[in-house]
Amino acid sequence: MRSFFLVLLLSLAFGFNLTEAATIAIIGACDGPTAIFFSSKLAPHLLGAVSIAAYSYMSLIGIIQPIIIHLCTTEEERHIETENLKEEEISQTTKFFFPVVITIIICLFASMGTALVGSLMAGNFIKESGVVPGITKALQGSFLYLITFCLGVAIGGTMQAGTFFSAVTLITLGLGFVAICCDTVVGIYGGKVMRFFDKGISPVAAAAGLSAFPLGAQGSQKASALYNPTDTTKWVGSQAFTINTGGQIQSVLAAVILFSMVVGLVAKGIGM
């Protein structure tokens, strides 16, 4: 669950009830759709603030992440030589079945997250199938912009000035920032732990274990290139993108687990 519980406790300390605190904690996944999806179910009145926080920090991850990496890694860890897997080394069969297998696993073990992961994997499946290039191009272009526009208008309609410009919103934004920073820190130290088993794992790449794809991986790559401007063997691009993909999937799983726990507690009259 990464740093979700820490931010959950901080939110409770600020006076939010359990459903509101859980909604704010989910911002730490740095995943706009996940934050919106669960906010609409747990705390609809916080939807505007949570959406602004999630998407604002997603856009700022390229600034926030290198700073945290610098503070949490040693000089040696920033210069680890990594083995970057080339795209041509991954078979087309693997690319084709990956979204199918992931969707089945989510359906079986975290059914509440099927809509989120299913949508993501459907896009991957359409692209890797190679039989509908026209649809693939539309999904990556005009359709994407249309959905983004509709989402912005729909969420913007919930942001009445009387409720948005309030202390609650400012606290939500602040706790959301803490959530994303904590998630990045936990990812880095998770990478440090994994180095006991594989010396080729870079804590700089592990900082990309967020759901903000490809922004998380780009932030790690930016940091590694900054510290190793001429030695490309120490750039973490491929490793960071792999971790970032894993972050997308596990953030939904973590959010579903948290959501299920909160719903169970609320059903028992706890945390209202």
N, C-alpha and C positions, 0 to 999 in steps of 0.2 A: 504493500500500500504506500510505499515510499514516504513522503512527508505529509500525506493527507491527515493523519491523526494529529500531528503537531499543530497544523493550521486549524483543524477542527477544535482542538482544545483552546487555542488562542481566540477563536471566534466566540466560543462559549463564554470565555472570560470577559469579552467585550459586551456580553449581554444578549447575544443572538440566541434564538432557540435552536434545537437540534437540527431541524430541517434547514434552517438558514445557514447554520454553521457548516453543514455538510455541503451545501451548494457552493459556499465560498471556498471550501477546501478543494473542490473539484477544479477550480480555476488553475490550481497547481499543475494539472495535466498539460496546460498550455495548448488546449484543444478547444477551439471555438464551438464546433458542433456538439461535442460532448457536454460542455458547460451549458450551452443553451438547452439541450435535450433534457438534462436532469434538473436544471433550474426551473423549467416550465412545469415539471412534475412536483418538485419539492417546495420551491418558493417563488411562485410566479411574480410576486411583487418586486423581486430582486432581479428579474430577467434583464432589464435594461442595464443596470450597473454591472452585473456579471458579464454580459456580452461585451460591454465596453472594455472591462478589465481584461477579459480573455484575449480579445483581438488586439488591444493596444499593446499588451505585453508580448503577443506573438510577433508583432511588427518590430518590437524593440529587442527581441532576443539576440539579434546580431550585435547589439551594443552591450547588453547585460551579460551575456555569456562569456565573452573574452575577459571581462573584468573579474568574474568569479573564478574562471580558470586560472588566471594569474595569481589570485589570492590563495587558491586551494591546491595548487600543484607545485612541485619542486622543479628546479632547473633540469634535473635529470629526466623527470617525467615528461617534460615538454619536448625532449629530444629523442624520444624512443623511436627506433626504426620500426615501421609497421609494414606488413605485407598486404598490399592492396589488391584485392581480387578484381580482375578485369571482367567486364560484362560478357565478353565472348566466351569466358570460361564457364558460364552458367548455361545449362542446356535449356532449349526452348520448352521441353517437357516440364522441367522444374518451374519455369516461369508460368506455364499454363495451369499447372495443378496447384500451385501455391495459394492463390485466392480461393480455390474450391475447398481445399483442406482446412484453411483458416476459418472460413465461413461455417463449415460443418462443426468444427471444434467449438466455436462461439455459440452456435445454436444449441449444442449439447450441454455446455457447462456455464454459459452466461447468456441465457436467452433474451434477457432484457436489453442486451447490447447488440442484438442481431441487426436491428435497423441501422445502427451506426456503422458497424464493421461490414455488414452486407452491402451497404451503399459504396463504401470504399473499395471493397473487393470486387464488386460488379464492374467498376471502372477499370480495375486492373485486368479483369478477365476479358473485357471487351477489347482492350488494347493488345493483350498478348495473344488473343485468338487470331488476329491478323485478317479476319474475313470481313470486317466492317470499317474500313479506314475512314469512310465519310462520317460515320457516327463518332469515331474516336476523335477526329478533327473538331467536330462540333462540340463534343464534351469538353475538350481542352480550350475551346475558344468562346464562341458566342453563347453557348448554353451555360458555361461557367459564369460569364459576366451577367447573364440574365438572372440566374439563381442568386448570385451575390447581391444584385440590385434589389431583388424581391425580399431577400433576407434583411437587408439594411432598412428598407421601408417598413417592413412588418415590425421589426424590433424598435425602430425609431418611433413608431406609433405608441409604444408603451412608456416613452420617456417624458411624462408630463413634468413641467418645470418644478411644480410643488413637491414632487416626490424625488426627483433626480438631484436637485441642488439641496442636499441635506447631509447631515453628519453621517447618517447610515451609509450613504453612497460613498463618501470619502473614506470611511473605515473599510468598506468592502473593497475599494480600489487598493488601499494600503495592505490589507490582508492578502489580496490576490497577488500583489507584488512579492510579499513574503513567501507565499506558496510557491511561486515560480522559482524564486531564488533558492529556496530550500530543496526543491526538486532537482535543480541543477547541481547543487552541492552533494546531495545524496547520490546522484549519478556518478559524479567524480570519485567519491569515496568508494562507491560500488566497484568502479574500475580499478581502484587501488587494491581492493580485496581480490578481484579476479586475477590480478597479476601474480598472486601466489600460485595460481594454477597454469597461467599462460603468460609468459613474459612479453609476448607480442601485443598484449592489450594495452592501449593507451588511455589513461584517465582523461586526457584531452578529448578523445573520441567519445568516452563514456558520458561526457557532459551533454551529449546529444540525445540522451535517453528521455526525451520529451515527445509529446505528440505533435509538436509543431513541425510538420514536414513540408518542404525540405529545409526550413529555416534553422532548425536545431543542428542539422548536419553541416549546413553552411557556416554557422557560427563556430563550430569546432574546427572546420577546415580553415576558416579565416584566422583563428588563433594559431593553429599549427604552422600555417604559411608565414605568419608574422614572426614566429620564433625561429623558423627555418626557411628563410627566403630563397635560398639556392639549393637546398638539399630536399628534393621531392620525395625521397624514400622515407622521410619523417613526416610527411603530410598524412593526415588521417582521413582523407575524403571517403574512400570506400568503406572503411571500418565505421566511420561516423554515420554514413547513410544506412548501414545495416542496423546499427544500434537505434537510429532514429525511427526506422521502420518497426522495430520491436517496441519502441516507446509508444507508437501509435496504437498498437494492439493491446499492450499491457495497461495503458491508461484507461481504455474502455473497460477492461476486466476489473481494474481496481475501482473504477467509478461504479460499476455494477455491484461489486461486493459491498462498497460503502452504502450505496443506495438501498440494497436489500437489508442491510443491518439497520439503517435508519428507519425504513418502513416498518420493520419488525418491532423496533423499540417504540415507535409512535403508536402502533397498533395496541401496545400494552399500556399506553398512556404515559410513556416516559419521554421527557424532553420537549413537551409541548409548551 
